[in-house]
Amino acid sequence: MTELELLFLVLALLYLWDCACWLRRGSAGIRTWLGYRWQVVHPGTLLGNARGGFILAAPLPPLGSVFITHQLPVSLSPEAVLAFVPSSLNPGWRPPQTGKCIGWDQMLRVEARGAGVHVNGEPLLKAATPGLAAHLADTLRTLKELPLARRQAALQKLLHESLQSRLVAQRWQEFKLAATPLRLLTNGLFLYLFIAVPLSIGHFGLSGSWPVLLAVLVAFTVTIAVAFRRLHRVFFPEAEEERFTHFLIVLLSPVSAVRALDLLSRPLLERFHPLAVAQNFCQPRQFRAFAAALLRELRHPGLPTSPAGEPRAAEAEASWRKLCLSEVESFLGENGIAPEELMRPPLLTEPGCVSYCPRCLAQFTSPTGVCQDCGGVALLRISLPAGQ
């Protein structure tokens, strides 16, 4: 392998690294490889740990086709805030949580520091992204100013608005229109780096072509960085520190400049409920499977459902989950899906199975008992068709 071939190999590896997205548990990606068929992807277990894992954004054009969605990492009631939710957006175990509980009347100061949310100077939780932390801190500040009698209605409105599919579609359409020039530039830079540059060097040689190649590369990266900064200010006006950091990275790294659109699309819809995002982009069959998994988590969450020994925490968790369940079931009904259809028992995998776990759908030969993998969720009987 020549030195030039090794250089392009390193460039390709750096580019693939930029395509990788780290997801905390409690988050999911919505991505497409070819621009028309979207799918839900969860943090990987092969390249990950108990806190999260990597997913790979589409490395080939069209670029900028990945969103990150999150479940809110808090249980909210009219009386208290609990940094714990028993349900998990992802298959398997739930994300690490602090389990701290604080009453609204005890909150004097709420602020976001990076991805952390702090109350009265003490850390309450760590969100998946700084943007989600800022949104959550703003929400807590707004809610704590409300009188107790109005807080329940405000919580219901918060959930209802996060499930508005039309708002998801509207924001996506606005982004697609505004980002068209940047999309052309980033896809053009990809073709330039991995097709035009190797062909030019192969035909003219490096010594004779590098000044022109470098000038075009600088023109691409500078233009992309400026366009990125402008769009970031439009769609994320409050994230000044994040905008400056990404602007420098895009300006100085050609491979990051190629992925500049991803830096904008990933957090674009993170304030919406994952179901609303999936409903807009995924095929009906995959959306139903995703909705069924979330509905099972709300109806039959893993145990324990709240930190032990705290009645106020248990009340906050139960109140919030009841509200989430009601809003999710209403959302499904509005989209023509009966929740009970999604909750049907699984088909038998073996003749001897007579019960199943309503959370993970594992099947058992014992008619009664609990699923230890889900913390002790009680098993349900599998109803067999008549004559079996």
TIZA-910411 format. One record per residue: residue in three letters; x negated, y negated, z of N, C-alpha, C in turn. Coordinates in steps of 0.2 Angstrom, whole numbers, plus 2048, in hexadecimal, padded with zeros to 3 digits. Each point is the difference from the previous one (the first is absolute). Layout:
<sites>
ALAXYZXYZXYZ ...
</sites>
This chain:
<sites>
MET7FC8068008047FA8007FC7FA800 THR8017FB7FB7FC7FA8008027FB806 GLU7FC7FB8018017FB8058077FC7FE LEU8017FF7FA8067FD7FE807804801 GLU7FF8077FF806804801801801808 LEU7FA8008048018008078047FA802 LEU7FE7FA7FD8037FA8028078007FF PHE8038027FA8078017FF803805804 LEU7FD8058028038058058017FD807 VAL7FB7FC8028017FC8068067FB800 LEU8007FD7FA8067FB7FF806804801 ALA8018067FC806803800802803807 LEU7FB8028048018028078027FA805 LEU7FD7FA7FF8027FB8038087FE7FF TYR8018007F98077FF7FE805804803 LEU7FE8078008058058038017FE808 TRP7FA7FE8038017FF8078057FA801 ASP8007FB7FC8047FA8008078027FF CYS8018067FC8078027FF803804806 ALA7FC8028058028038068037FB805 CYS8068028028047FC805800804807 TRP7FE7FC8058018048078077FE803 LEU8038058028077FF802800803808 ARG8027FC804802802807806804800 ARG8008058048068048018067FB802 GLY8068017FE8057FB8008017FC7FA SER7FC8017FB8007FD7FA8008057FA ALA8037FE7FB8008047FA7FF7FC7FA GLY7FD8037FA7FF7FC7FA8058027FB ILE8027FB7FC8048017FA7FC7FF7FA ARG7FE8047FC7FC7FF7FA8028037FA THR7FD7FE7FA8028037FA7F98017FC TRP7FF8057FD7FA8017FC8017FE7F9 LEU8068007FD8007FD7F98057FA7FF GLY8027FE8068047FA7FF808800800 TYR8028078008078017FF803805805 ARG7FC8048038038058057FC7FF806 TRP8047FE8057FD7FF807801805805 GLN7FC8018058018058057FD7FE806 VAL8038038067FE7FE8067FA804802 VAL7FB7FD8037FA8048027FE7FE807 HIS7FE8058047FF7FF8077F8801801 PRO7FE7FD8067F98018027FD8077FF GLY7FB8017FD7FD8067FF7FD803806 THR8008078007FD8048067F98027FE LEU7FF8017FA7F98027FE7FB7FB801 LEU8017F97FE7FC7FB8028037FB805 GLY8018028068037FC8057FF803807 ASN8047FD8048008028078067FF804 ALA8018008068068008048037F97FF ARG7FC7FB7FE8037F97FF8027FF7F9 GLY7FE8037FB8027FF7F97FB8037FB GLY8017FE7FA7FC8047FB8007FC7F9 PHE7FD8027FB7FF7FC7FA8058037FB ILE8037FB7FC8038027FA7FC7FD7FA LEU8018027FA7FD7FD7FA8057FD7FC ALA7FF7F97FF8047FC7FB7FE8037F9 ALA8047FF7FB7FF8027F97F97FC7FE PRO7FB8047FE7FA7FD7FE8007FD7F8 LEU8058037FC8007FD7F98067FB7FF PRO7FF7FC7FB8067FB7FF8068047FE PRO8067FD8028017F98027FE800808 LEU7FD7FA8027FD8008078067FC804 GLY7FE8008068057FC805807803801 SER800807800806804801800804806 VAL7FF7FD8068008038068037FB806 PHE8058038048027FC8057FF804807 ILE7FF7FC8058008038078067FE804 THR8038058038067FF8047FF803807 HIS8037FD8057FF802807807800804 GLN7FF8048058068008057FE7FB805 LEU8057FD8037FE7FB8057FD804806 PRO7FB7FE8037FD8048058027FE807 VAL8067FE8018037FE806808802800 SER8028018068078018028037FA803 LEU8057FD7FD8027F9803807801803 SER8027FD8058068008038027F9803 PRO8067FF8018017F98037FC7FE806 GLU7FE8058047FD7FF8067F8800800 ALA7FD8057FB7F98018017FD8027F9 VAL7FA7FF8007FC8037FA7FB805802 LEU8018067FC7FC8068027FB8017FA ALA7FA8018017FB8017FB7FF8087FF PHE8068037FE8008077FF8068017FC VAL8008057FB8058027FC7FF8087FF PRO8058048027FF8078008018037F9 SER8037FD7FB8008027F97FA7FF7FD SER7FE8047FA7FA7FF7FC8027FF7F9 LEU7FE7FB7FD8017FF7F97FC8067FC ASN7FB8038027FC8057FD802807802 PRO7FF8057FC8008078037FC801806 GLY8028048047FB8028068007FC806 TRP7FB7FE8027FF7FD8078017F87FF ARG8027FD8058017F98007FA7FC801 PRO8007F97FE7FA7FD8017FE7FE808 PRO7FA7FF8017FE7FE8078047F9802 GLN8028008068047FA8037FE7FF807 THR8017F98027FE7FE806806802805 GLY8068007FE8058018058027FB805 LYS7FD7FA7FF8017FA8058077FE7FF CYS8037FE8058077FD8008007FA804 ILE8037FB7FD8017F98048067FD7FE GLY8037FD8058077FC8007FF7FA7FC TRP8057FE7FC8007F97FD7FF7FA804 ASP8028018068007FA8057F8800803 GLN7FC8057FF7F98008027FC7FD7FB MET8027FF7FA7FC7FE7FA7FF7F9801 LEU7FA7FE8017FE7F88007FD7FE7F9 ARG7FC8057FD7FC7FE7FA7FF8067FC VAL8028007FA7FF8057FB7FC7FE7FA GLU7FB8047FE7FB7FE7FB7FD8067FC ALA7FF7FF7FA7FD8057FC7F87FF800 ARG7FC8048017F98008007FD8057FB GLY7FF7FF7FA7FF8057FB8068057FF ALA7FF806801805805800803801806 GLY7FE7FD8058038018078057FB802 VAL8058028048057FB8037FF800807 HIS7FF7FA8037FE7FE8078067FD803 VAL8028028068057FC8047FD7FE806 ASN8007FA8027FD7FD8067F9801800 GLY7FD8007FA7F88018007FE807800 GLU8058058017FE8078018038047FA PRO7FC8057FD8028037FA806805801 LEU8057FF7FC8068048008008067FC LEU7FD7FF7F98008057FC7FB7FE7FA LYS7FE8057FC7FC7FE7FA8058027FA ALA8017FC7FC8048017FA7FC8037FA ALA8038027FB7FC8037FA7FC7FB7FC THR8027F98007FD7FB7FC8017FA804 PRO7FB7FB7FF8017F98038067FD7FD GLY8038017FA8067FD7FE806803804 LEU8008068018058038048007FE807 ALA7FA7FF8037FF7FD8078037F9800 ALA7FE7FC7FB8037F9800807800800 HIS8038047FC8088007FF803803806 LEU7FD8058048038028067FF7FB805 ALA7FB7FC8017FF7FB8058057FA7FF ASP8017FE7FA8057FB7FE807803802 THR8018067FF807803802801800807 LEU7FB8028048008008078017F9803 ARG7FD7FB7FD8007F98038077FE7FF THR8038027FA8077FD7FE805804805 LEU7FF8068018058048048007FE807 LYS7FA7FE8038007FF8078037F9802 GLU8017FC7FB8037F9801807801800 LEU8038067FE807800800803802806 PRO8067FE8028038038068028077FF LEU8018038068018088008068017FC ALA8057FC8008078027FD7FF8007F8 ARG7FB7FD7FE7FF7FF7F87FB8057FE ARG7FC8038047FA8047FE8028067FC GLN8058038028028077FD8027FE7F8 ALA8047FB7FF8027FE7F97FA7FE7FC ALA7FB7FD8037FA7FE7FD7FC8067FE LEU8008058047FC8077FF8048037FA GLN8068008008048047FA7FF7FC7FA LYS7FF7F98007FF7FC7FA7F98027FD LEU7FB8008057F98027FE8008067FC LEU8038068038008067FC8048007FA HIS8057FC8008058007FA7FC7FD7FA GLU7FD7FA8027FC7FC7FA7FA8047FE SER7FD8048047FA8047FE8028067FB LEU8078028008028057FC8047FD7FA GLN7FF7FA7FE8037FD7FA7FC8017FA SER8038057FC7FC8027FA8007FB7FB ARG8057FC8008007FA7FB7FA7FB801 LEU7FF7FF8067FA7FC8027F98037FE VAL8008068017FA8047FE7FF7FF7F8 ALA8058017FC8008007F97FE7F97FE GLN8037FB8037FF7F97FF7F97FE801 ARG7FD8028067F97FE8017FB8047FB TRP8028067FE7FC8037FB8007FD7F9 GLN8067FE7FE8017FD7FA7FC7F9800 GLU8017FC8057FC7FA8017F88017FF PHE7FE8058047F98027FF7FE8027FA LYS8038047FC7FE8037FA8007FA7FB LEU8057FB8007FF7FA7FC7FA7FC801 ALA7FF7FE8067FB7FC8027F98037FF ALA8008078017F98037FF7FE8027F9 THR8047FF7FB7FF8027FA7F97FE7FD PRO7FE7FA8017F97FE7FE7FB804804 LEU8008018067FB8038048008087FE ARG8068027FE8008077FE7FC8017FA LEU8017FC7FB7FD8007FA7F87FF801 LEU7FE7FC8057F97FF8017FD806803 THR8038038057FD8068048008067FB ASN8058017FC8008067FC7FA7FE7FA GLY8007FA7FE7FB7FE7FB7F9801803 LEU7FF7FF8067F98018047FE807800 PHE8068048027FE8078007FE8037F9 LEU8037FE7FB7FE8027F97F97FE7FE TYR7FF7F98037F97FD7FE7FB804804 LEU8018028067FA8038047FF8077FE PHE8058047FF7FF8077FE8018027F9 ILE8017FB7FC8008027F97FC7FB7FC ALA8017FA8007FD7FB7FC7F8800802 VAL7FF7FF8067F97FF8027FC8077FE PRO8028068027FC8067FD7FF8007F9 LEU8057FE7FC7FF8007F97FB7FB7FD SER8017FA8037FB7FB7FE7F9801802 ILE7FF8038067F98028027FD8057FB GLY8058057FF7FE8067FB7FE7FD7F9 HIS8047FB7FE7FF7FE7F97FA7FB800 PHE8007FB8047FB7FA8007FA801804 GLY8018058057FB8008058017FB806 LEU7FD8028068017FC8067FD7F97FF SER7F98007FE7FC7FA8008037FB7FB GLY8048027FB8027FB7FB8087FE801 SER8038048058077FE8018027FE807 TRP7FB8008058027FF8078027F9801 PRO7FD7FA7FD8027FA8018087FE7FE VAL8028037FB8077FF7FE804804804 LEU7FE8068018048058058017FD807 LEU7FB7FD8028007FD8078057FA800 ALA7FF7FC7FB8047FA7FF808801800 VAL8018057FC807802800803803806 LEU7FB8048048028038068027FB805 VAL7FB7FB8018017FA8048077FC7FF ALA8017FF7F98067FD7FE806804803 PHE8008067FF806804802801800808 THR7FA8018048018008078027F9803 VAL7FD7FB7FD8027F98038077FF7FE THR8038017FA8077FF7FE804804804 ILE7FF8078018048048048007FE808 ALA7FA7FE8028007FE8078057F9801 VAL7FF7FC7FC8047FA800808801800 ALA8018057FB8078027FF803803806 PHE7FC8058038028038068017FC806 ARG7FC7FB8018017FB8058067FC7FF ARG8027FE7FA8067FD7FF806804802 LEU8008067FD806804801800802808 HIS7FB8018038008028078037FA804 ARG7FF7FA7FE8027FA8048088007FF VAL8028027FA8078007FE804805804 PHE7FE8068008038068037FF801808 PHE7FA7FE8027FE8018077FD7F9803 PRO8047FB8007FE7F98027FC800806 GLU8028048057FE7FF8077F9804801 ALA7FE8047FB7FA8048017FA7FD7FE GLU7FE7FA8027FA7FD7FE7FA803801 GLU7FF8038067F98038017FF8077FB GLU8068038008008067FB7FE7FE7F9 ARG8047FB7FE7FF7FD7F97F97FE7FF PHE7FC7FD8047FA7FE7FF7FB806800 THR8018058047FC8068008008037FA HIS8068027FD8018037FA7FE7FC7FA PHE8017FA8007FD7FC7FB7F98007FF LEU7FC8008057F98018007FE8077FD ILE8048058037FE8077FD8018017F9 VAL8067FD7FE8028017F97FB7FC7FB LEU7FE7FA8037FB7FC7FC7F98037FF LEU7FE8048057F98028008008087FE SER8058038008008077FE8058027FA PRO7FD8017FA8048027FA805806801 VAL7FE8058048048058018067FE804 SER7FF7FC8058057FD8048057FC7FC ALA7FD7FC7FB8047FC7FC8058047FC VAL7FD8067FD8058047FD806802804 ARG7FF8018068058028058047FA803 ALA7FF7FA7FE8037FA803807800800 LEU8038037FB808800800802805806 ASP7FC8058018028058068007FC807 LEU7FB7FC8008007FC8078067FC801 LEU8047FE7FB8067FC800806805801 SER8008057FC806804800801805806 ARG7FA8028038018048068047FD806 PRO7FF7FA8028047FD8058067FC7FE LEU8028017F98057FC7FE807801803 LEU8018068018078028037FF803807 GLU7FB7FF8037FF8038078057FE805 ARG8047FA7FF8047FE8058078037FF PHE8018047FB8068047FF800807802 HIS8068038028008078027FE8047FA PRO7FC8068027FE8047FB8058037FC LEU8068018038068037FC8027FB7FA ALA8007FA8028027FB7FB7FB8007FA VAL7F98008017FB8007FB8018077FC ALA8008058038018077FD8068007FB GLN8057FD8038078007FC7FF7FC7F9 ASN7FC7FB8007FF7FC7FA7FB8037FB PHE7FC8058027FA8027FC8008077FF CYS8028048048008088008058037FC GLN7FF8067FD8068037FD805803805 PRO8068007FE8058028057FF806804 ARG7FD8057FD7FE8068047FB7FF805 GLN7FB7FC7FF7FB7FF8058027FB805 PHE8047FC7FE8037FB805804804805 ARG8048057FE8058038047FB804805 ALA7FB8037FE7FC8048047FC7FC805 PHE7FE7FA7FE7FD7FB8058057FE805 ALA8067FE7FE8067FE804802805805 ALA8008077FE8028058047FA801806 ALA7FA7FF7FE7FB8018058007FA805 LEU8027FA7FE8007FB805807800804 LEU8058037FD8068018047FF805805 ARG7FD8067FF7FF8058057FB7FD805 GLU7FC7FC7FF7FB7FD8058057FB805 LEU8057FD7FD8047FC804805804804 ARG8028057FD8058048047FD805805 HIS7FA8027FE7FD8058047F87FF801 PRO7FF7FA8037F97FE8007FB805805 GLY7FA8007FE7FC8048058007FE807 LEU7FF8058048007FE8077F97FF803 PRO7FF7FC8058057FC8048027FA7FB THR8067FD8028027FB7FC7FE7F9802 SER7FD8008077FE7FA8027FB801806 PRO7FC7FC8027FB801805804802807 ALA7FD8058038038038068007FB806 GLY8058008048017FD8068027F87FF GLU8027FE7FA8027F97FF8078007FE PRO8057FF8048078007FE8017FA7FB ARG7FD7FA8018017FB7FB7FD8027F9 ALA7FB8038007FD8027FA8058057FC ALA8028058048058057FD8067FC7FD GLU8037FB8048067FD7FE7FE7FC7F9 ALA7FA7FD8007FE7FC7FA8008057FA GLU7FD8058017FF8057FA8068037FE ALA8058028058068027FE8047FB7FC SER8007FA8028047FB7FD7FE7FE7F9 TRP7F98007FF7FD7FE7FA8018067FB ARG8008068028018067FC8078007FD LYS8047FF8058088007FE8017FB7FB LEU7FD7FA8018017FB7FB7FD8017F9 CYS7FA8038007FD8027FA8048057FC LEU8028058048048067FD8067FD7FD SER8047FC8038067FD7FE7FF7FC7F9 GLU7FA7FC8007FF7FC7FA7FD8047FA VAL7FC8058027FE8057FB8068047FD GLU8048028048068047FD8057FC7FC SER8007F98028047FC7FC7FD7FE7F9 PHE7F98008007FD7FE7FA8008067FB LEU8008068038018067FC8078017FD GLY8057FE8048078007FE8017FB7FA GLU7FD7FA8018007FB7FA7FD8027FA ASN7FB8058007FD8037FA8038067FE GLY8068028038038067FD7FD807803 ILE7FD7FF8067FD806803804802807 ALA8038058008038028077FB803805 PRO7FE7FC8057FB803805801807802 GLU8068038008018078027FD8057FB GLU8007FD7F97FD8047FB7F9801801 LEU7FD7FB8027F88018017FE804806 MET8058018057FF804806802807800 ARG8018027FA8028087FF7FA804803 PRO8028068037FB8058027FC8027FA PRO7F98028017FC8027FA8028077FE LEU7FF8027FA8018077FE7FB805803 LEU8038068017FC8058047F98017FC THR7FB8008047F98027FD7FF808801 GLU8038038057FF807802807802803 PRO8018077FE807802803801800807 GLY7FB8008048018018078007F9804 CYS8007FA7FC8007FA8038087FE801 VAL8017FE8068077FE8028007F9803 SER7FB7FC8018007F98037FB7FC7FC TYR8007FA8017FB7FB7FD7FF7FA804 CYS7FB7FD8007FE7F98038037FB7FC PRO8057FC8028037FB7FC7FB7FA7FE ARG7FA8008037FC7FB7FF7FB8027FA CYS7FC8058017FB8027FB8038067FC LEU8068038018038057FC7FC807800 ALA7FC8008057FD807801805805802 GLN8008067FE8058058027FD805805 PHE8058038037FF805806804806800 THR7FE805803804806800804800807 SER7FE7FC8058047FF8068067FC7FF PRO8068028028067FC7FF8007F9805 THR7FC8008057FF7FA8047F97FF802 GLY7FF7FA8027F97FE8027FE7F97FE VAL7FA7FF8007FD7F97FE7FB8017FB CYS7FE7FA7FC7FB8007FC7FA7FD803 GLN7FB8038027FA7FE8047FC7FA7FC ASP8008017F97FC7FC7FC8037F9800 CYS8077FF8018037FA8018017FD807 GLY7FD8038058007FE806806803805 GLY8038057FD8068038038077FE7FE VAL8007FF7F98077FE7FD804807800 ALA8068008028048068018028027F9 LEU8008077FF8018037FA8088007FE LEU8018007FA8078017FE8018067FC ARG8068038008028067FC8017FF7F9 ILE7FD8047FC8018007F98078037FE SER8047FC7FD8078037FE7FF8047FA LEU8028068007FF8057FA8078007FC PRO8008007FA8068017FC804806802 ALA8068007FF8058068027FD8067FC GLY8008058047FE8077FD7F9801801 GLN7FC7FC8037F98018017FE801808 
</sites>
